[in-house]
Amino acid sequence: MTNQYEIKDFDERGRGLGQGLAIPFTYPGDIVEAELVNHRKKTGKLLKLLSLSPHRQNPPCPLFGKCGGCSWHGLKYEAQLKFKEEKVKALFGDSLPISPSLHLPILPSPHLYYYRNRMDYAFGPNYTLGLKSGRDDIINVEKCWLTSEKSNKILNRLRYFTSWKKLKSYKYALPNKIRGPMRHVVVREGKNIDNIILNIITSDKEEFPLEALWEKIQDLVQGVTWSINLSPADRSYGETQKSFGQDYLMESLAGIKFKIPVQSFFQTNTHQAEKLLQIVKEFAALQGNETLLDLYSGTGSIGLSLANQAKQVIGVEENEPAAKLSEENAKLNNINNYSALAGRVENIIKSLEGKFNTIILDPPRPGVNKKVLNKIGEIKPGKIVYASCNPFTQKHDVEILKEFGYEIKKCQPLDMFPHTPHIENIILLQREEK
């Protein structure tokens, strides 16, 4: 059943909202014809644009509307920034005084295209390789506008290799229901340090010919790794089997070098991540005598960037290899006042003793565990700098911290992911002594 909808807003996932129906690839100001896809989830599918929003543009990518990677590519960039900034203001505006120095405008990305240092691609039927469209379909991508031309050459080389070796995809095409081994490839590329590594993820159906791939592709990359994902979950992560060349990426942020294992998290937009570190440094405003607690510290990008302005920095990270690597990265940069503790943040923080002047929070999308927030309330640091890739969960966490006497002093959104609805937001909270 089809109906006409006037799009007036976005939902939390950046889909256009019309009469309560969430419709991907639509924007405020559009009038569209759409059909109901899921009654329970209230989602729809765009069928026809009847009247175009004034914010629309014609994106250069021919796969727009098919590939789900850049759902806001049909929006002019100034409109993308406007909607993202408005979303943050709607979430946090009631917590901030009306002041230009506190309500900071969104920082645009330095680059609108070719900005990603990591892309995860899926192998599809008939030796296709690209990005998902919906749950099961794979869109064959010959050129992605978010990664470099060199990365696009790598995709074409991989397509040729899997066809040559008859390596079929894990996803089958009906009526054939036979699964092959090929699941994903992760391409990681240094933007400030020139190097590229690959992680090939397969099922355990057969051994992947990694050495043969290395011989065919080492003119384009510095290392290849093979991993196996035994889970039915469609994820680009697995148990490492073997590597040729580098099994890590080298990158630098704000002059600090980082060694990043092939399966470890790192900020995806290198140049905007440097701006993020600068904002965190300005918000923390360290004097040199503070003990800093960096929660959800990952490979140490934030903590290490602040180490030269603090007495001591302690990182806490659930992923043990990442925690160990952050200490290796400290040695790599001759930083002697940084250490990391491995374990779930809610468990580690319970046993920490001593005074922490400033706490850094950079959690995953689900936000900060409530036990951690309660412990922070007990520790009573003077400042909390909270960087988030999900302002909606950040808002929830901030409301809990306000119960312990903290107030938002500054709020700085950044656009880390142009042409997508994702928003990065940094908040400075300070505790008002009574």
C-alpha positions in Angstrom: 0.0 0.0 0.0 1.4 3.4 -1.0 0.8 6.8 0.4 2.0 10.4 0.1 4.2 11.7 2.9 5.6 15.1 3.7 9.0 14.8 5.3 9.4 17.2 8.3 12.2 15.8 10.4 14.7 13.0 11.0 14.5 10.1 13.3 17.5 9.1 15.5 19.0 7.1 12.6 18.9 10.0 10.2 15.9 8.7 8.2 13.3 11.2 7.0 10.1 11.3 9.1 6.7 11.8 7.5 3.5 11.2 9.4 5.4 9.0 11.8 6.9 6.8 9.1 10.8 6.6 8.8 11.8 6.6 5.1 15.5 6.3 4.2 17.0 8.7 1.6 14.4 11.3 2.3 14.9 14.8 3.8 12.9 17.6 5.4 11.1 19.5 2.7 10.6 16.4 0.5 7.1 15.3 -0.5 7.3 11.6 -1.5 5.4 8.5 -2.4 6.4 5.6 -0.2 5.2 2.2 0.9 5.0 0.7 4.4 7.7 -1.9 4.8 7.4 -2.8 8.5 4.3 -1.9 10.5 5.8 -2.6 13.9 9.0 -0.6 13.3 7.1 2.1 11.3 9.6 2.0 8.4 8.9 2.7 4.8 10.6 2.6 1.3 10.9 5.5 -1.0 9.1 4.9 -4.3 9.0 8.4 -5.9 10.0 12.0 -5.2 7.0 14.2 -5.8 8.5 17.5 -4.7 12.1 18.0 -3.9 13.5 19.6 -0.7 15.5 22.8 -1.3 18.3 21.1 0.6 18.8 18.4 -2.0 21.7 17.9 -4.3 22.7 15.5 -7.0 25.5 13.4 -5.5 28.4 12.3 -7.7 28.2 8.6 -6.6 26.0 6.5 -9.0 25.2 4.1 -6.3 23.5 6.6 -4.1 20.1 5.3 -3.1 21.1 1.7 -3.5 24.1 1.4 -1.2 23.3 2.2 2.4 26.7 3.7 3.2 26.0 7.4 2.5 22.3 8.0 3.2 22.8 11.8 3.5 24.8 12.2 0.2 21.6 13.7 -1.4 21.8 16.6 1.0 23.9 19.7 0.4 26.8 19.7 2.8 25.8 23.0 4.5 22.4 21.4 5.1 24.0 18.3 6.6 25.9 20.5 9.0 22.8 22.5 9.8 20.7 19.4 10.7 23.5 17.9 12.8 24.0 21.1 14.7 20.3 21.5 15.3 20.1 17.9 16.6 22.8 18.6 19.2 21.2 21.8 20.2 17.8 20.1 20.6 19.4 17.5 22.9 21.6 19.8 25.0 20.2 23.3 24.5 18.2 23.3 27.7 21.4 22.5 29.7 23.4 25.4 28.3 23.2 29.2 28.8 22.5 31.1 25.6 26.0 32.1 24.8 28.1 31.8 21.6 31.1 30.8 23.6 29.3 27.8 25.1 27.0 26.8 22.2 29.8 26.1 19.8 29.0 25.7 16.1 29.7 22.4 14.4 33.1 21.9 13.0 33.0 20.7 9.4 35.2 17.9 8.2 38.4 19.0 6.5 37.6 16.7 3.6 34.2 15.7 2.2 35.5 12.8 0.1 38.3 10.1 0.4 38.4 10.8 4.2 38.0 7.3 5.6 41.0 5.4 6.8 39.0 2.2 7.1 36.3 0.6 5.0 34.6 -2.8 5.5 33.4 -4.6 2.4 31.4 -7.7 1.9 31.9 -10.4 -0.8 28.8 -11.2 -2.8 27.6 -13.7 -5.3 29.2 -13.9 -8.7 32.5 -12.5 -7.4 31.1 -9.2 -6.5 32.6 -7.1 -3.7 31.1 -4.0 -2.1 28.6 -2.7 0.4 25.4 -4.0 1.8 22.0 -2.8 0.6 19.5 -3.9 3.2 20.1 -7.2 5.1 21.2 -9.5 2.3 22.0 -7.8 -1.0 25.6 -6.8 -1.9 26.1 -3.7 -4.1 29.2 -4.2 -6.3 31.4 -1.2 -5.7 34.0 -0.3 -8.3 34.6 3.2 -6.8 33.7 4.4 -3.3 33.9 8.1 -2.8 34.8 7.8 0.8 38.2 6.0 0.3 41.2 6.7 -1.8 41.7 5.8 -5.5 44.3 3.3 -4.4 41.8 1.6 -2.2 39.5 1.3 -5.1 42.3 -0.4 -7.2 42.6 -2.9 -4.3 38.9 -3.8 -4.6 39.3 -4.5 -8.3 42.4 -6.6 -7.7 40.5 -8.6 -5.1 37.6 -9.2 -7.4 40.0 -10.6 -10.0 41.8 -12.7 -7.5 38.6 -14.4 -6.1 37.3 -15.0 -9.6 40.7 -16.5 -10.7 40.8 -18.8 -7.6 37.1 -19.6 -7.8 36.6 -18.4 -4.2 32.8 -18.0 -3.9 31.1 -15.8 -1.4 29.6 -16.9 1.9 26.4 -15.1 0.8 24.7 -17.2 -1.9 22.4 -16.2 -4.7 19.1 -18.1 -5.1 18.4 -20.8 -6.3 21.9 -22.0 -5.4 22.2 -22.3 -1.6 25.8 -23.4 -1.5 28.0 -21.1 0.6 31.6 -20.3 -0.3 34.3 -19.1 2.1 34.5 -15.4 1.4 32.9 -13.1 3.9 34.5 -9.6 4.3 37.7 -7.6 3.6 38.7 -4.7 5.7 40.9 -2.1 4.0 42.9 0.2 6.3 44.9 3.1 5.0 47.2 5.6 6.8 46.4 9.2 5.8 49.4 10.8 7.5 51.7 7.8 7.1 51.6 6.1 3.7 50.7 2.4 4.3 47.8 0.1 3.6 46.9 -3.3 5.2 44.1 -5.8 4.5 42.2 -8.3 6.6 40.5 -11.0 4.7 37.7 -12.6 6.7 36.4 -16.1 5.6 34.4 -19.0 7.0 36.3 -22.2 7.9 35.2 -24.0 4.7 38.7 -24.0 3.2 42.1 -22.5 3.7 42.4 -19.1 2.1 45.4 -18.8 -0.3 46.9 -15.8 1.5 50.5 -16.2 0.1 49.1 -16.3 -3.4 47.2 -13.1 -2.7 50.3 -11.4 -1.2 52.2 -12.2 -4.4 49.5 -10.5 -6.5 48.8 -7.5 -4.3 52.0 -6.5 -2.5 52.6 -3.7 -5.0 49.5 -1.9 -3.5 49.6 -2.9 0.2 52.1 -3.3 3.0 50.5 -6.3 4.6 47.7 -8.9 4.3 46.1 -10.9 7.1 43.6 -13.8 7.0 41.0 -14.3 9.7 38.2 -16.8 10.2 34.7 -15.8 11.5 32.9 -18.9 12.7 29.9 -16.9 13.9 26.7 -16.7 11.8 26.7 -13.0 12.7 27.5 -10.8 9.7 30.5 -9.0 11.1 34.0 -8.1 9.7 36.0 -9.6 12.6 37.5 -13.0 13.1 40.2 -15.2 14.6 43.6 -14.3 13.0 45.2 -17.2 11.1 48.3 -15.8 9.4 49.8 -12.7 7.9 52.3 -11.6 5.3 54.0 -8.2 5.6 52.6 -5.8 8.2 49.7 -7.0 10.5 49.3 -3.5 11.8 48.6 0.0 10.4 50.9 2.9 11.1 49.2 6.3 11.5 49.9 9.6 13.3 47.6 12.1 15.0 48.8 15.5 16.0 52.4 14.4 15.7 52.0 11.2 17.8 52.6 7.9 16.0 50.2 5.0 16.5 50.7 1.3 15.7 47.2 -0.1 15.2 46.7 -3.9 14.9 44.7 -5.0 11.9 41.5 -5.7 14.0 41.8 -2.8 16.5 39.5 0.3 16.6 40.9 3.7 15.6 39.2 6.9 14.7 38.1 6.6 11.0 38.5 10.2 9.9 42.2 10.9 10.6 42.2 14.6 9.9 39.0 15.4 11.8 40.3 13.2 14.6 43.2 15.6 15.0 40.6 18.4 15.5 38.9 16.2 18.1 42.1 15.8 20.0 42.6 19.6 19.9 39.1 20.2 21.3 39.6 17.7 24.1 42.9 19.3 25.0 41.3 22.8 25.1 38.4 21.6 27.2 40.7 19.7 29.7 42.9 22.8 30.0 45.5 20.8 32.0 48.1 22.7 34.0 50.7 19.9 34.3 50.1 18.7 37.8 46.9 16.7 37.2 46.3 12.9 37.3 44.1 12.1 34.4 41.8 9.0 34.0 41.1 8.0 30.4 38.1 5.7 30.3 37.4 3.5 27.3 41.0 4.5 26.2 41.4 2.2 23.2 44.8 2.4 21.7 45.5 5.6 23.7 44.9 8.3 21.1 43.3 10.8 23.6 45.3 9.9 26.7 48.7 10.0 24.8 47.8 13.3 23.2 47.3 14.8 26.7 50.3 13.2 28.5 52.7 16.1 27.9 50.3 18.3 29.8 49.6 16.0 32.8 51.5 14.6 35.7 50.1 11.1 35.1 47.6 9.5 32.6 45.9 6.2 33.4 44.0 4.5 30.6 41.3 1.9 31.2 40.3 -0.4 28.2 38.2 -3.6 28.1 40.1 -4.9 25.0 43.4 -6.3 26.5 45.4 -6.2 23.2 44.3 -2.5 22.7 45.3 -1.7 26.3 48.8 -3.3 25.8 49.1 -1.5 22.5 48.4 1.9 24.1 51.4 1.3 26.3 53.5 0.3 23.3 52.4 3.4 21.6 53.5 5.4 24.6 57.0 3.9 24.3 57.0 4.5 20.6 56.6 8.2 21.3 58.9 8.3 24.4 55.9 9.1 26.7 56.8 7.9 30.2 53.8 9.0 32.3 51.2 6.8 30.7 49.9 3.4 31.8 46.9 1.3 30.9 44.7 -1.1 32.8 42.9 -3.9 30.9 39.4 -5.0 31.9 35.8 -3.9 31.9 35.6 -0.2 32.9 32.9 -0.9 35.4 35.1 -3.5 37.2 38.4 -1.6 37.0 37.1 1.7 38.2 35.7 0.1 41.5 39.2 -0.7 42.7 40.9 2.6 41.7 42.3 4.6 44.5 43.6 8.2 44.7 42.4 11.5 43.3 41.7 12.1 39.7 41.5 15.7 38.7 40.1 15.1 35.2 38.3 12.2 33.6 38.1 11.6 29.9 35.1 9.5 28.6 35.1 8.2 25.0 32.7 5.2 25.1 31.3 3.1 22.3 27.8 3.9 20.9 25.8 2.4 23.7 27.3 5.0 26.1 28.8 4.7 29.6 27.8 1.9 32.0 25.6 3.3 34.9 28.0 1.8 37.5 30.8 3.8 35.9 28.7 7.0 36.1 27.9 6.4 39.7 31.6 5.7 40.6 32.6 9.0 38.8 30.0 10.7 41.0 31.9 9.3 44.0 35.4 10.2 42.7 34.2 13.8 42.1 36.7 14.9 39.5 36.8 18.6 38.9 36.3 18.2 35.1 34.8 15.5 32.8 35.5 15.7 29.1 33.0 13.4 27.3 33.5 12.6 23.6 30.7 10.6 22.0 29.8 9.2 18.6 26.2 9.0 19.8 24.8 12.2 21.3 21.5 10.4 22.2 23.2 8.0 24.7 25.5 10.9 25.7 22.4 12.9 26.7 21.2 10.1 28.9 24.6 9.8 30.6 24.9 13.5 31.1 21.6 13.6 32.9 22.9 11.1 35.4 26.1 13.1 35.9 24.1 16.2 36.6 22.6 14.4 39.6 26.1 14.5 41.1 26.4 18.3 40.7 27.9 18.5 37.2 26.9 21.2 34.7 27.6 21.4 31.0 30.1 24.2 30.4 30.8 23.7 26.7 29.4 21.6 23.9 31.2 21.1 20.6 29.8 19.0 17.8 32.1 17.8 15.0 31.3 16.2 11.6 33.4 13.1 11.5 31.3 11.4 8.8 30.2 13.6 5.9 27.2 12.3 3.9 26.0 10.2 6.9 23.7 11.2 9.8 26.4 10.3 12.4 27.5 13.0 14.8 30.5 13.3 17.1 30.0 15.6 20.1 32.4 16.7 22.9 31.1 18.0 26.2 32.9 19.7 29.1 31.3 19.1 32.4 32.4 20.7 35.6 31.2 20.1 39.2 29.9 23.0 41.1 31.1 22.9 44.7 28.4 23.6 47.2 
